[in-house]
Amino acid sequence: MQITVTGKRKELPDGTTVEQLLSLEQVDMPEYVTVTVNNDFIQTADRAAKELHDGDVVEFLYFMGGGC
Amino acid sequence: MNPNTKVRLSGANAKKLIEHALRELPNEACGLLAGTEENGIRDIKEVYLLRNTDASPEHFSLDPMEQLAAIRDMREKGLNPLGNWHSHPETPSRPSEEDIRLAYDPAATYMILSLESETVPNLNAFRIRNGEAEWEILELYD
């Protein structure tokens, strides 16, 4: 299947989950990343079960914050 | 300093960022940076002004919904997310301990605008990796 990950088209095996994708993409500190699939926010607890489908669009959003 | 990383920002985008930060006083202002990257040079083409959900003079957090909307806009414009920016209303233009602790994206440029001086805003760019902040070379152009 083909999906779009952070703006780039990727070929992935059918049944790839969000959790597997985070690993495949070698995302640093995934615990601080919010994942969206087709603009839906995926709960961290659902990552292992959430399978991706052909045509899906995935974004990784790092928490961004700080203080002076 | 990492001599391989240079960040270019137009005067118009710097003005946009500074004006927004002044409007948001006394709170910190924040947003995202998008553009292109080639041969170690990051060219910021778009500055996004996002809501500080903390609404605080000492802290900031980006709104994830606005973050996603900005990312979608970047994709439509053929730009890449390159980092974020925020203001320090009364402290220098350098990453604070909290900035460093909460810098989870090692690929991001962290741009910090200090409004400590009432007359001369001070803007710098950093990369933060493994708890260490490195200066990036920030070039402003017309």
Backbone of each chain as ProteinMPNN parsed JSONL, in Angstrom:
{"seq_chain_A": "MQITVTGKRKELPDGTTVEQLLSLEQVDMPEYVTVTVNNDFIQTADRAAKELHDGDVVEFLYFMGGGC", "coords_chain_A": {"N_chain_A": [[0.851, -1.194, 0.0], [0.325, 2.327, -0.499], [1.191, 5.146, 1.349], [1.121, 8.504, 2.671], [3.614, 10.015, 4.399], [4.492, 12.452, 6.574], [4.434, 14.235, 4.415], [5.712, 12.811, 2.405], [5.58, 10.234, -0.053], [5.18, 6.818, 0.648], [5.907, 3.344, 0.382], [4.391, 0.709, 1.945], [4.024, -2.366, 3.825], [0.869, -4.084, 3.738], [-1.337, -3.702, 6.486], [0.377, -2.494, 8.229], [0.949, -0.911, 11.317], [0.323, 2.119, 13.232], [2.125, 2.289, 15.331], [4.175, 0.609, 14.415], [4.933, 2.066, 12.202], [6.029, 4.376, 13.366], [8.318, 3.268, 14.397], [9.567, 2.262, 12.075], [10.088, 4.646, 10.769], [11.921, 5.689, 12.411], [11.401, 7.578, 14.438], [12.341, 10.059, 16.643], [12.063, 10.035, 20.157], [9.256, 9.041, 20.42], [7.246, 9.076, 22.29], [6.643, 11.664, 22.784], [5.372, 12.563, 20.601], [2.606, 13.504, 18.703], [0.361, 11.739, 16.732], [-1.252, 12.03, 13.645], [-3.75, 10.729, 11.524], [-5.05, 11.102, 8.453], [-5.939, 13.593, 9.331], [-7.105, 12.989, 11.758], [-6.632, 12.743, 15.227], [-4.598, 10.379, 16.777], [-4.901, 8.398, 19.565], [-2.4, 7.683, 21.988], [-2.574, 5.19, 23.226], [-3.859, 3.745, 21.3], [-2.156, 3.256, 19.228], [-0.824, 0.838, 18.673], [-2.802, -0.819, 17.731], [-3.948, 0.498, 15.644], [-4.349, 0.222, 12.338], [-2.891, 1.104, 9.222], [-4.046, 2.352, 6.036], [-4.234, 2.053, 2.446], [-3.49, 5.065, 0.827], [-3.684, 6.655, 3.05], [-2.899, 9.578, 5.008], [-0.334, 10.647, 6.957], [0.797, 12.443, 9.765], [3.406, 13.566, 11.926], [3.464, 15.158, 14.923], [5.4, 16.981, 16.97], [5.287, 17.672, 20.451], [5.39, 21.037, 21.272], [6.764, 23.334, 23.255], [7.696, 25.477, 26.006], [9.586, 27.663, 28.1], [10.521, 30.784, 29.643]], "CA_chain_A": [[0.0, 0.0, 0.0], [1.042, 3.604, -0.503], [0.675, 6.171, 2.244], [1.935, 9.722, 2.707], [4.127, 10.235, 5.758], [5.113, 13.786, 6.673], [4.542, 14.84, 3.089], [6.422, 11.958, 1.433], [4.902, 8.99, -0.388], [5.936, 5.635, 1.087], [5.317, 2.03, 0.144], [4.454, -0.059, 3.192], [3.238, -3.608, 3.789], [-0.504, -4.001, 4.25], [-1.471, -4.036, 7.901], [1.31, -1.741, 9.077], [0.256, -0.106, 12.328], [0.943, 3.409, 13.546], [3.293, 2.035, 16.177], [5.236, 0.083, 13.554], [5.403, 3.159, 11.348], [6.918, 5.218, 14.177], [9.586, 2.55, 14.495], [10.166, 2.237, 10.733], [10.545, 5.999, 10.436], [12.927, 6.036, 13.413], [10.996, 8.852, 15.043], [12.956, 10.291, 17.949], [11.187, 10.264, 21.307], [7.865, 8.948, 19.943], [6.282, 9.328, 23.368], [6.302, 13.092, 22.767], [4.857, 12.87, 19.269], [1.199, 13.252, 18.415], [0.224, 11.224, 15.37], [-2.552, 12.194, 13.005], [-3.995, 9.966, 10.292], [-6.144, 11.784, 7.744], [-6.351, 14.707, 10.196], [-7.639, 12.528, 13.034], [-5.601, 12.519, 16.236], [-4.59, 8.994, 17.246], [-4.505, 8.276, 20.966], [-1.186, 6.862, 22.171], [-2.974, 3.813, 23.574], [-4.424, 3.08, 20.111], [-1.157, 3.172, 18.166], [-0.468, -0.55, 18.332], [-3.925, -1.48, 17.054], [-4.414, 1.287, 14.506], [-3.729, -0.159, 11.07], [-2.944, 2.112, 8.163], [-4.655, 1.868, 4.791], [-3.754, 2.694, 1.233], [-3.957, 6.441, 0.642], [-3.688, 7.418, 4.304], [-1.951, 10.688, 5.16], [0.107, 10.622, 8.358], [1.699, 13.509, 10.222], [3.947, 13.46, 13.277], [3.53, 16.497, 15.525], [6.069, 17.024, 18.267], [4.879, 18.677, 21.403], [6.277, 22.181, 21.245], [6.506, 24.249, 24.342], [8.886, 25.853, 26.751], [9.392, 28.777, 29.009], [11.692, 31.648, 29.696]], "C_chain_A": [[0.888, 1.247, 0.0], [0.377, 4.558, 0.484], [1.594, 7.393, 2.174], [2.319, 9.992, 4.153], [4.928, 11.522, 5.773], [5.437, 14.347, 5.276], [5.213, 13.986, 2.028], [5.662, 10.657, 1.216], [5.787, 7.809, -0.005], [5.167, 4.382, 0.709], [5.487, 1.211, 1.413], [3.649, -1.34, 3.056], [1.819, -3.368, 4.316], [-0.51, -4.369, 5.725], [-0.488, -3.326, 8.807], [0.529, -0.876, 10.057], [0.996, 1.222, 12.539], [2.207, 3.2, 14.378], [4.469, 1.513, 15.349], [5.8, 1.188, 12.665], [6.355, 4.082, 12.114], [8.303, 4.588, 14.28], [10.312, 2.551, 13.146], [10.772, 3.59, 10.359], [11.607, 6.508, 11.417], [12.655, 7.408, 14.034], [11.626, 8.974, 16.431], [11.885, 10.586, 18.994], [9.695, 10.208, 20.92], [6.829, 9.212, 21.021], [5.868, 10.798, 23.425], [5.776, 13.55, 21.398], [3.365, 12.561, 19.223], [1.107, 12.81, 16.963], [-1.182, 11.547, 14.864], [-2.599, 11.319, 11.757], [-5.223, 10.582, 9.65], [-6.804, 12.847, 8.636], [-7.043, 14.279, 11.488], [-6.476, 12.279, 14.011], [-5.723, 11.089, 16.773], [-4.104, 8.959, 18.694], [-3.291, 7.352, 21.079], [-1.549, 5.4, 22.431], [-3.482, 3.034, 22.36], [-3.383, 2.827, 19.027], [-0.882, 1.738, 17.711], [-1.57, -1.228, 17.527], [-4.341, -0.757, 15.765], [-3.649, 0.916, 13.233], [-3.907, 0.949, 10.045], [-3.497, 1.481, 6.889], [-4.113, 2.657, 3.614], [-4.35, 4.103, 1.11], [-3.959, 7.279, 1.908], [-2.602, 8.51, 4.294], [-1.611, 10.812, 6.646], [1.026, 11.813, 8.634], [2.169, 13.193, 11.645], [4.109, 14.879, 13.822], [4.234, 16.397, 16.874], [5.38, 18.027, 19.169], [5.874, 19.823, 21.339], [5.876, 23.161, 22.326], [7.791, 24.566, 25.066], [8.567, 26.994, 27.674], [10.65, 29.597, 29.102], [12.342, 31.549, 31.062]], "O_chain_A": [[2.038, 1.216, 0.438], [-0.838, 4.751, 0.458], [2.715, 7.308, 1.672], [1.462, 10.174, 5.017], [5.924, 11.655, 5.063], [6.529, 14.846, 5.007], [5.28, 14.389, 0.867], [5.162, 10.049, 2.163], [6.983, 7.795, -0.293], [3.937, 4.363, 0.716], [6.605, 1.039, 1.9], [2.703, -1.404, 2.271], [1.604, -2.558, 5.217], [0.234, -5.251, 6.154], [-0.507, -3.526, 10.022], [-0.427, -0.197, 9.682], [2.126, 1.41, 12.088], [3.226, 3.854, 14.155], [5.612, 1.921, 15.552], [7.003, 1.235, 12.408], [7.37, 4.518, 11.57], [9.321, 5.28, 14.253], [11.514, 2.807, 13.079], [11.822, 3.665, 9.722], [12.124, 7.615, 11.268], [13.536, 8.261, 14.139], [11.46, 8.099, 17.28], [10.922, 11.304, 18.728], [8.969, 11.19, 21.071], [5.678, 9.532, 20.722], [4.859, 11.138, 24.043], [5.74, 14.74, 21.087], [2.923, 11.494, 19.649], [1.699, 13.425, 16.076], [-2.17, 11.356, 15.573], [-1.611, 11.19, 11.034], [-6.307, 10.584, 10.234], [-8.027, 12.981, 8.688], [-7.521, 15.13, 12.238], [-5.466, 11.676, 13.646], [-6.802, 10.649, 17.169], [-3.014, 9.442, 18.999], [-3.179, 6.365, 20.353], [-0.902, 4.49, 21.914], [-3.531, 1.805, 22.388], [-3.707, 2.234, 17.998], [-0.728, 1.467, 16.519], [-1.291, -2.119, 16.724], [-5.005, -1.337, 14.906], [-2.474, 1.247, 13.072], [-4.93, 1.634, 10.007], [-3.43, 0.269, 6.686], [-3.606, 3.769, 3.762], [-5.555, 4.299, 1.269], [-4.208, 8.484, 1.854], [-1.553, 8.375, 3.665], [-2.485, 11.051, 7.48], [1.909, 12.138, 7.84], [1.428, 12.632, 12.452], [4.817, 15.698, 13.236], [3.711, 15.792, 17.809], [4.945, 19.09, 18.725], [7.083, 19.593, 21.351], [4.787, 23.735, 22.303], [8.844, 23.996, 24.777], [7.405, 27.254, 27.988], [11.723, 29.158, 28.687], [13.352, 32.205, 31.314]]}, "seq_chain_B": "MNPNTKVRLSGANAKKLIEHALRELPNEACGLLAGTEENGIRDIKEVYLLRNTDASPEHFSLDPMEQLAAIRDMREKGLNPLGNWHSHPETPSRPSEEDIRLAYDPAATYMILSLESETVPNLNAFRIRNGEAEWEILELYD", "coords_chain_B": {"N_chain_B": [[28.818, 25.839, 18.349], [27.127, 24.884, 15.389], [28.601, 24.831, 12.41], [27.547, 24.107, 10.016], [24.926, 24.673, 9.764], [22.715, 26.985, 8.634], [20.376, 29.587, 8.874], [17.999, 31.293, 7.073], [16.119, 34.278, 7.035], [13.573, 36.4, 6.0], [13.363, 39.999, 6.127], [10.752, 40.884, 6.177], [9.357, 38.689, 7.21], [10.575, 38.543, 9.692], [9.684, 40.922, 10.784], [6.954, 40.417, 10.881], [6.833, 38.418, 12.81], [7.931, 39.727, 15.05], [6.127, 41.855, 15.428], [3.82, 40.458, 16.055], [4.619, 39.25, 18.446], [4.944, 41.502, 20.061], [2.33, 42.41, 20.176], [1.216, 40.392, 21.696], [2.229, 40.719, 24.21], [1.677, 40.954, 27.77], [2.339, 38.294, 27.512], [4.065, 35.287, 26.422], [4.722, 34.754, 22.977], [4.173, 32.597, 20.135], [4.936, 30.205, 17.516], [5.184, 28.589, 14.273], [7.748, 27.575, 11.918], [8.353, 27.482, 8.473], [9.693, 26.205, 5.415], [12.325, 25.782, 3.058], [15.049, 23.472, 2.619], [18.388, 23.187, 1.837], [21.56, 21.944, 1.123], [22.4, 22.315, 3.785], [21.402, 24.792, 4.374], [18.79, 26.534, 5.713], [15.926, 27.939, 4.55], [13.659, 30.124, 5.571], [10.436, 30.423, 4.62], [7.898, 30.92, 5.389], [6.258, 32.234, 8.191], [4.436, 31.147, 10.889], [1.844, 32.203, 12.995], [0.872, 31.202, 16.003], [-1.463, 30.232, 18.583], [-0.698, 30.706, 21.973], [-1.264, 28.331, 24.145], [-0.855, 28.296, 26.824], [-1.041, 30.906, 27.585], [0.718, 32.731, 28.978], [3.236, 34.764, 30.617], [5.56, 33.438, 31.018], [5.652, 30.89, 29.979], [5.106, 28.67, 27.174], [2.962, 26.847, 24.967], [2.258, 25.147, 22.009], [-0.818, 25.009, 20.241], [-2.127, 21.938, 19.438], [-4.09, 21.48, 17.429], [-4.011, 23.809, 15.889], [-1.411, 23.562, 15.131], [-1.503, 21.32, 13.465], [-3.142, 22.328, 11.43], [-1.47, 24.297, 10.412], [0.645, 22.717, 9.478], [-0.666, 21.338, 7.442], [-1.179, 23.474, 5.725], [1.441, 24.135, 5.06], [2.204, 21.823, 3.614], [0.489, 22.066, 1.415], [1.595, 24.274, 0.225], [3.996, 23.357, -0.556], [6.063, 23.466, 1.232], [8.369, 22.725, 3.911], [8.062, 21.727, 7.353], [10.134, 23.432, 9.548], [10.735, 24.187, 12.084], [10.197, 25.938, 15.189], [9.137, 29.021, 16.77], [9.466, 31.289, 19.514], [8.687, 33.85, 21.931], [10.589, 35.652, 24.379], [9.545, 37.592, 26.772], [10.875, 39.079, 28.793], [13.42, 38.127, 29.135], [16.703, 36.947, 28.043], [17.646, 36.165, 24.582], [17.951, 33.188, 24.377], [17.94, 29.603, 24.767], [15.993, 28.573, 27.481], [16.244, 26.659, 30.549], [13.884, 25.214, 30.682], [13.054, 25.366, 28.022], [15.014, 23.788, 26.834], [14.641, 21.352, 28.108], [12.129, 20.659, 27.139], [12.469, 20.361, 24.474], [11.835, 18.366, 22.088], [12.191, 17.684, 19.465], [14.81, 16.904, 17.576], [15.495, 17.742, 15.073], [14.517, 20.208, 14.634], [14.568, 23.773, 14.119], [14.943, 26.109, 16.638], [13.745, 29.115, 17.218], [14.296, 32.079, 18.944], [12.945, 34.956, 20.248], [13.9, 37.784, 21.894], [12.421, 40.229, 23.92], [13.491, 41.75, 25.764], [14.988, 44.107, 25.708], [13.547, 47.228, 25.264], [13.781, 48.612, 22.962], [15.349, 47.296, 21.064], [14.69, 44.441, 19.607], [15.818, 41.086, 19.964], [16.838, 38.436, 18.079], [17.452, 35.023, 17.736], [18.672, 31.825, 16.529], [18.507, 28.337, 17.202], [19.65, 24.935, 17.549], [18.536, 22.144, 19.276], [19.716, 19.426, 20.885], [19.913, 16.356, 22.569], [19.846, 17.555, 25.091], [21.495, 19.719, 24.777], [22.111, 22.981, 23.612], [22.758, 24.417, 20.473], [24.074, 27.119, 18.655], [22.6, 28.414, 15.698], [23.421, 29.813, 12.539], [21.996, 32.797, 11.928], [20.628, 34.515, 9.323], [19.471, 37.555, 8.259], [17.575, 38.935, 5.638], [16.715, 41.26, 2.981]], "CA_chain_B": [[28.063, 26.226, 17.153], [27.195, 23.979, 14.259], [28.864, 25.714, 11.282], [26.888, 23.64, 8.8], [23.522, 25.046, 9.737], [22.455, 28.416, 8.483], [18.948, 29.84, 8.743], [17.744, 32.583, 6.43], [14.78, 34.8, 7.343], [13.393, 37.713, 5.375], [13.018, 41.1, 7.025], [9.281, 40.941, 6.282], [8.924, 37.648, 8.154], [11.053, 38.933, 11.026], [8.78, 41.98, 11.232], [5.674, 39.753, 11.197], [7.03, 37.708, 14.074], [8.152, 40.705, 16.128], [4.882, 42.597, 15.654], [2.894, 39.562, 16.767], [5.115, 39.085, 19.82], [4.649, 42.745, 20.787], [0.879, 42.432, 20.419], [0.869, 39.374, 22.694], [2.736, 41.08, 25.538], [2.898, 40.497, 28.454], [2.523, 36.849, 27.384], [4.942, 34.782, 25.372], [4.08, 34.445, 21.691], [4.825, 31.413, 19.564], [4.468, 29.812, 16.193], [5.97, 27.611, 13.522], [8.578, 28.051, 10.818], [8.321, 26.55, 7.34], [10.502, 26.663, 4.29], [13.06, 24.776, 2.296], [16.386, 23.214, 3.146], [19.289, 22.68, 0.807], [22.983, 22.08, 1.458], [22.582, 22.812, 5.147], [20.849, 26.141, 4.539], [17.349, 26.547, 5.901], [15.352, 29.2, 4.095], [12.308, 30.234, 6.133], [9.563, 31.107, 3.651], [6.62, 31.263, 6.019], [6.212, 32.255, 9.655], [3.065, 30.941, 11.351], [1.555, 32.777, 14.312], [-0.059, 30.287, 16.657], [-1.93, 30.6, 19.916], [-0.011, 30.134, 23.133], [-2.346, 27.804, 24.978], [-0.545, 28.587, 28.226], [-1.373, 32.317, 27.838], [1.561, 33.044, 30.136], [4.466, 35.519, 30.338], [6.742, 32.609, 31.314], [5.57, 29.566, 29.358], [4.294, 28.571, 25.963], [2.688, 25.554, 24.343], [1.511, 25.305, 20.77], [-2.089, 24.313, 20.145], [-1.948, 20.87, 18.435], [-5.012, 21.641, 16.293], [-3.44, 24.854, 15.029], [-0.164, 23.004, 14.602], [-1.876, 20.464, 12.334], [-3.623, 23.192, 10.346], [-0.289, 24.941, 9.817], [1.366, 21.685, 8.723], [-1.422, 21.103, 6.201], [-0.931, 24.628, 4.859], [2.816, 23.98, 4.542], [2.199, 20.772, 2.582], [-0.166, 22.6, 0.214], [2.488, 25.262, -0.382], [5.251, 22.706, -0.92], [7.098, 23.826, 2.209], [8.621, 21.748, 4.979], [8.169, 22.273, 8.706], [11.559, 23.527, 9.894], [10.943, 24.447, 13.501], [9.23, 26.828, 15.835], [9.694, 30.243, 17.357], [8.691, 31.855, 20.608], [9.277, 35.078, 22.473], [10.91, 35.807, 25.802], [9.213, 39.004, 27.014], [11.774, 39.812, 29.693], [14.684, 37.4, 29.328], [17.52, 36.98, 26.811], [17.364, 35.298, 23.433], [18.674, 31.918, 24.484], [17.02, 28.598, 25.292], [15.974, 28.424, 28.939], [16.289, 25.246, 30.974], [12.619, 24.578, 30.296], [13.091, 25.213, 26.557], [15.886, 22.649, 26.506], [14.006, 20.122, 28.611], [10.946, 20.328, 26.344], [12.812, 20.352, 23.029], [11.808, 16.941, 21.747], [12.465, 17.457, 18.046], [16.217, 17.265, 17.347], [15.692, 18.285, 13.722], [13.863, 21.518, 14.534], [15.185, 25.046, 14.48], [14.231, 26.816, 17.708], [14.055, 30.534, 17.105], [13.864, 32.754, 20.178], [12.936, 36.416, 20.157], [13.889, 38.462, 23.191], [11.905, 41.601, 23.965], [14.077, 42.277, 27.0], [15.242, 45.513, 25.403], [12.32, 47.819, 24.729], [14.04, 49.258, 21.67], [16.039, 46.428, 20.105], [14.384, 43.019, 19.733], [16.975, 40.244, 19.67], [16.351, 37.174, 17.54], [18.504, 34.035, 17.466], [18.183, 30.485, 16.184], [19.263, 27.272, 17.863], [19.27, 23.53, 17.425], [18.648, 21.566, 20.62], [19.825, 17.965, 20.794], [20.495, 15.683, 23.738], [19.981, 18.48, 26.199], [22.487, 20.758, 24.49], [21.69, 23.958, 22.598], [23.819, 24.915, 19.593], [23.667, 28.265, 17.866], [22.581, 28.347, 14.25], [23.743, 31.123, 11.97], [20.753, 33.407, 11.447], [20.878, 35.598, 8.361], [18.286, 38.31, 7.869], [17.777, 39.544, 4.316], [15.603, 42.107, 2.504]], "C_chain_B": [[28.214, 25.159, 16.072], [27.388, 24.803, 12.996], [28.142, 25.295, 10.015], [25.442, 24.089, 8.701], [23.358, 26.553, 9.696], [20.952, 28.585, 8.256], [18.756, 31.237, 8.16], [16.297, 32.999, 6.693], [14.656, 36.179, 6.718], [13.046, 38.762, 6.429], [11.514, 41.182, 7.232], [8.769, 39.896, 7.27], [9.398, 37.942, 9.572], [10.107, 39.979, 11.621], [7.435, 41.375, 11.665], [5.729, 39.098, 12.58], [7.154, 38.686, 15.256], [6.855, 41.446, 16.455], [3.871, 41.735, 16.412], [3.311, 39.418, 18.233], [4.819, 40.334, 20.652], [3.154, 42.84, 21.11], [0.489, 41.493, 21.562], [1.381, 39.691, 24.096], [1.592, 41.322, 26.516], [3.19, 39.001, 28.275], [3.567, 36.498, 26.338], [4.1, 34.531, 24.121], [4.836, 33.28, 21.065], [4.254, 31.098, 18.194], [5.401, 28.813, 15.556], [6.72, 28.272, 12.378], [8.532, 27.014, 9.703], [9.17, 27.103, 6.211], [11.142, 25.52, 3.556], [14.433, 24.601, 2.928], [17.235, 22.6, 2.04], [20.727, 22.972, 1.221], [23.209, 22.714, 2.828], [22.079, 24.222, 5.374], [19.33, 26.044, 4.619], [16.816, 27.921, 5.524], [13.904, 29.26, 4.594], [11.452, 31.061, 5.167], [8.271, 31.584, 4.308], [6.754, 31.19, 7.534], [4.745, 32.132, 10.068], [2.92, 31.476, 12.776], [0.492, 31.914, 14.966], [-0.393, 30.772, 18.06], [-1.059, 29.933, 20.974], [-1.085, 29.637, 24.089], [-2.096, 28.021, 26.46], [-0.946, 30.02, 28.598], [-0.605, 32.852, 29.038], [2.762, 33.89, 29.712], [5.724, 34.655, 30.467], [6.741, 31.24, 30.647], [4.838, 29.667, 28.024], [4.103, 27.112, 25.592], [1.911, 25.839, 23.069], [0.229, 24.479, 20.838], [-1.96, 23.23, 19.066], [-2.865, 20.999, 17.222], [-4.489, 22.692, 15.327], [-2.149, 24.371, 14.378], [-0.469, 22.161, 13.355], [-2.345, 21.304, 11.145], [-2.448, 23.874, 9.638], [0.5, 23.944, 8.968], [0.657, 21.41, 7.398], [-1.19, 22.237, 5.21], [0.472, 24.549, 4.243], [2.859, 22.959, 3.415], [1.594, 21.299, 1.286], [0.741, 23.574, -0.528], [3.829, 24.654, -0.792], [6.399, 23.068, 0.008], [7.239, 22.721, 3.25], [8.576, 22.431, 6.34], [9.643, 22.282, 9.12], [11.787, 23.815, 11.368], [9.874, 25.346, 14.07], [9.938, 28.072, 16.348], [8.843, 30.598, 18.575], [9.421, 33.068, 21.162], [9.591, 34.907, 23.955], [10.664, 37.279, 26.134], [10.257, 39.757, 27.839], [13.1, 39.108, 29.946], [15.427, 37.317, 27.994], [17.083, 35.966, 25.75], [18.275, 34.079, 23.476], [17.721, 30.882, 25.082], [17.129, 28.517, 26.815], [16.096, 26.943, 29.279], [15.022, 24.524, 30.553], [12.56, 24.385, 28.783], [13.888, 23.971, 26.176], [15.232, 21.333, 26.928], [12.845, 19.678, 27.732], [11.216, 20.337, 24.839], [12.937, 18.901, 22.582], [12.194, 16.668, 20.298], [13.901, 17.877, 17.726], [16.478, 17.871, 15.974], [15.177, 19.722, 13.604], [14.822, 22.674, 14.804], [14.32, 25.695, 15.551], [14.657, 28.28, 17.665], [13.474, 31.259, 18.328], [14.048, 34.262, 20.034], [12.898, 36.994, 21.558], [13.367, 39.884, 23.026], [12.39, 42.284, 25.237], [14.406, 43.756, 26.84], [13.992, 46.094, 24.761], [12.531, 48.372, 23.332], [14.649, 48.335, 20.62], [15.68, 44.956, 20.34], [15.591, 42.188, 19.291], [16.49, 38.85, 19.281], [17.53, 36.258, 17.246], [17.874, 32.686, 17.17], [19.114, 29.436, 16.775], [18.789, 25.91, 17.374], [19.48, 22.927, 18.807], [18.605, 20.049, 20.515], [20.484, 17.421, 22.057], [20.768, 16.651, 24.889], [21.004, 19.588, 26.004], [21.954, 21.685, 23.4], [22.903, 24.418, 21.797], [23.265, 26.109, 18.814], [23.573, 27.855, 16.401], [22.897, 29.753, 13.737], [22.459, 31.694, 11.378], [21.088, 34.6, 10.552], [19.555, 36.261, 8.011], [18.56, 38.96, 6.519], [16.54, 40.34, 3.915], [14.699, 41.331, 1.55]], "O_chain_B": [[29.296, 24.606, 15.873], [26.433, 25.428, 12.535], [28.123, 26.044, 9.039], [24.802, 23.905, 7.666], [23.795, 27.282, 10.586], [20.338, 27.807, 7.525], [19.276, 32.225, 8.679], [15.375, 32.191, 6.589], [15.533, 37.027, 6.887], [12.502, 38.443, 7.486], [11.048, 41.507, 8.324], [7.87, 40.167, 8.065], [8.706, 37.627, 10.541], [9.773, 39.929, 12.804], [6.859, 41.771, 12.678], [4.809, 39.213, 13.389], [6.556, 38.485, 16.313], [6.526, 41.639, 17.625], [3.162, 42.218, 17.294], [2.477, 39.458, 19.138], [4.479, 40.224, 21.83], [2.77, 43.295, 22.188], [-0.453, 41.768, 22.306], [1.016, 39.018, 25.06], [0.578, 41.878, 26.093], [4.171, 38.492, 28.819], [3.905, 37.312, 25.478], [2.932, 34.15, 24.2], [5.985, 33.008, 21.414], [3.236, 31.649, 17.776], [6.289, 28.261, 16.205], [6.381, 29.368, 11.932], [8.657, 25.816, 9.955], [9.34, 28.315, 6.074], [10.578, 24.431, 3.444], [14.913, 25.46, 3.668], [16.845, 21.625, 1.399], [21.065, 24.088, 1.614], [24.1, 23.545, 3.002], [22.298, 24.795, 6.441], [18.676, 25.536, 3.707], [17.205, 28.934, 6.104], [13.037, 28.538, 4.1], [11.716, 32.241, 4.934], [7.635, 32.529, 3.842], [7.285, 30.225, 8.085], [3.91, 32.928, 9.64], [3.763, 31.231, 13.639], [-0.658, 31.898, 14.528], [0.303, 31.608, 18.635], [-0.73, 28.75, 20.877], [-1.74, 30.432, 24.763], [-3.023, 27.94, 27.266], [-1.166, 30.322, 29.771], [-1.195, 33.36, 29.992], [3.253, 33.759, 28.59], [6.816, 35.074, 30.08], [7.726, 30.507, 30.739], [4.071, 30.596, 27.774], [4.952, 26.262, 25.86], [1.009, 26.677, 23.058], [0.202, 23.394, 21.419], [-1.713, 23.551, 17.904], [-2.465, 20.666, 16.107], [-4.514, 22.503, 14.111], [-1.835, 24.719, 13.24], [0.209, 22.27, 12.333], [-1.99, 21.028, 10.0], [-2.443, 24.008, 8.415], [0.966, 24.277, 7.878], [1.302, 21.267, 6.359], [-1.027, 22.005, 4.013], [0.665, 24.855, 3.067], [3.479, 23.2, 2.379], [2.1, 21.027, 0.197], [0.671, 23.691, -1.751], [4.698, 25.354, -1.313], [7.566, 22.99, -0.376], [6.343, 21.898, 3.435], [9.001, 23.579, 6.474], [10.317, 21.254, 9.05], [12.913, 23.7, 11.854], [8.79, 25.495, 13.505], [11.166, 28.158, 16.355], [7.664, 30.253, 18.653], [10.604, 33.282, 20.899], [8.953, 34.134, 24.67], [11.495, 38.128, 25.808], [10.495, 40.942, 27.607], [13.822, 39.462, 30.877], [14.85, 37.585, 26.941], [16.282, 35.064, 25.993], [19.234, 33.964, 22.713], [16.8, 31.237, 25.818], [18.225, 28.407, 27.363], [16.054, 26.086, 28.396], [15.066, 23.372, 30.121], [12.072, 23.359, 28.308], [13.482, 23.203, 25.304], [15.267, 20.34, 26.201], [12.593, 18.482, 27.584], [10.284, 20.321, 24.035], [14.002, 18.292, 22.684], [12.493, 15.527, 19.945], [14.185, 19.07, 17.617], [17.541, 18.441, 15.73], [15.384, 20.373, 12.58], [15.752, 22.566, 15.603], [13.105, 25.815, 15.389], [15.78, 28.63, 18.029], [12.312, 31.067, 18.688], [15.135, 34.762, 19.745], [11.971, 36.726, 22.323], [13.79, 40.633, 22.146], [11.797, 43.249, 25.718], [14.133, 44.561, 27.732], [13.444, 45.517, 23.821], [11.567, 48.58, 22.595], [14.484, 48.562, 19.422], [16.296, 44.296, 21.178], [16.296, 42.556, 18.351], [15.817, 38.174, 20.059], [18.49, 36.661, 16.589], [16.717, 32.429, 17.504], [20.33, 29.617, 16.841], [17.681, 25.761, 16.859], [20.505, 23.18, 19.441], [17.6, 19.465, 20.112], [21.479, 17.96, 22.541], [21.793, 16.564, 25.565], [21.34, 20.308, 26.944], [21.414, 21.228, 22.392], [23.94, 24.764, 22.362], [22.116, 26.093, 18.373], [24.368, 27.046, 15.922], [22.663, 30.747, 14.424], [21.902, 31.134, 10.434], [21.741, 35.555, 10.973], [18.632, 35.607, 7.526], [19.653, 39.475, 6.284], [15.451, 40.119, 4.444], [13.715, 41.878, 1.05]]}, "name": "protein", "num_of_chains": 2, "seq": "MQITVTGKRKELPDGTTVEQLLSLEQVDMPEYVTVTVNNDFIQTADRAAKELHDGDVVEFLYFMGGGCMNPNTKVRLSGANAKKLIEHALRELPNEACGLLAGTEENGIRDIKEVYLLRNTDASPEHFSLDPMEQLAAIRDMREKGLNPLGNWHSHPETPSRPSEEDIRLAYDPAATYMILSLESETVPNLNAFRIRNGEAEWEILELYD"}
